[in-house]
Amino acid sequence: MPDPYLTVQCRSTRGIVAAISGYLAEQGCNITDSAQFDDLETGNFFMRVRFDSEAGAKLEDLRTGFPEVAKSFGMEYDFHDGAKKMKVVVMVSRFGHCLNDLLYRSRIGALPIEIVAVVSNHMDYQKLVVNHDIPFHCIKVTKENKPQAEGAIMRVVEEAGAELIVLARYMQILSDEMCQKMSGRIINIHHSFLPSFKGANPYKQAFERGVKLIGATSHYVTADLDEGPIIEQDIVRVTHAQSAEDYVSLGRDVECQVLARAVHAHIHRRVFLNGNKTVVFPASPGSFASERMG
């Protein structure tokens, strides 16, 4: 069973690591993995600690005793159960490659999430989703009904107890209000490394211009369109011998991979917001398998 872990962020100062490790040791816990980052530019400190408990200390007891340690450093913190799957709502429009990928990874355990609902503004993937025994909600969005539509979406999220929304090529712009309400809890995916090619058919535009790199970016959603803190990126090389259709196919593959990696990092609390950027700790050697399989 995956080890529990503690996440901490606060202003950087002397003694934080000693205080955390000392507290865990006092509670009979053994640290199995630790990652930390001291941002010299902002003065912020971030830490993620995995541990096991030979003495059988419960998370509730660890949470009860930790505020005294946290108070002296002004920490924002939480203890997490490594075996608990995060509840996720996936939103999609008419491009289904990322949805299919998430459903598959979830089913085989490669992405330990519980997809509690799929929301779409079209009916294209109703049968696929229902066949996975997942509730499907078709919520049409127009300029006239957008506030009501977003209200319906949020009711789905809240009633399902979802902690994260994943936009798996959902082609509607979310309102500032929804972005603020779900700040740090909405992940988006889109093509990248194509800054000159906006609007419709970006891969076709890229093909016509003979680009050599295409890729994808996954980021948290903010009120600024496609400008939220970046979680994950990747690229794939293309050549003159490939077609516009090849670009689309390769682009979809890299979008799936980047989105899955971003979601994996988020659900294991390896991502910390740091102003307009993120701190993303890597999956530790030797523990990735247990994280991956949940």
C-alpha positions, 0 to 999 in steps of 0.5 A: 500500500502506498505510503502517506505523505506530507506537503508543506509550503511557507516562507523560507527560514532556518530549521524547517526540515529539522522541525518536520523530520523531528516531528515525524520521528517523534511520532514513530514515522520513518521518512521514505522519500523527501523532496524540497525546493527553496526558491531564492527569488521569491523566498518561498519554501516547498517540501513533500515528504513520504513516510511510513509508520512503524508505530502505526500512527494514524493520519488523524493523530499526525494532523492533530499534533502538527499545528504546533510545528506549523504555526512557528513557521507559518506553514500551509500543509496537509497530510495525505493518504497515499492509497486514496484515489482523487475524485475527478470530473472530466470535461470534453467536447468533440475531440475524444483522444484525451478522454479515451486515454484517461479512461484507459489509464484509470481502468488499468491503474496507471492513473489512480483516479476515480472519474466520478463524472464526464461533462460534455457540451455534445453527445458524441461520447455518451455511449463510451462513458456510460459503458465505463459505468461513469455518469455522463452529463450533456450540458449545452453552452451558449452565449445566452445560457453560459452562467446557467450552464456553468452553474449546472457543471458546478453542481455536478462537481459538488454533488460528486465530491470531485476535487479536480476538473480535467479539461480533456479538450473541452472547447469552451472558455470558462468564466472568471468566476469559475476559474477563481472558485476552482483555482488550482483545481482545473487542469487544461491541455492544448497544443504548444510550440505553435505561437504563430498559429492561432485559431482553427486548424493549428496543425494544418497551419504548422504543416504549411509553415514547415515547423520541425517541432510540435508539442503540448502544454498542460497547465492550471486554468486561470482567468487569463486564457491559456496562460495559467501556471504550467505543469507539464510540457513535451515535444515531438519532432516532425519532418518535411516528409510527414503530412498534415494528418501526421501532425495531427496524429502526433499532436494528439499522442503528445497531448495525451501523454502530457495531460496524463503526466500533469494529472499524475503529478497533481493527484500525488500532490507533487505540484505547488503553485509558486506565483505564476509558476509551479514547482513540480517534484519528480516521482521518486525512484523506487516509489513511482510504481507504487504511486502509479498503481495506487 
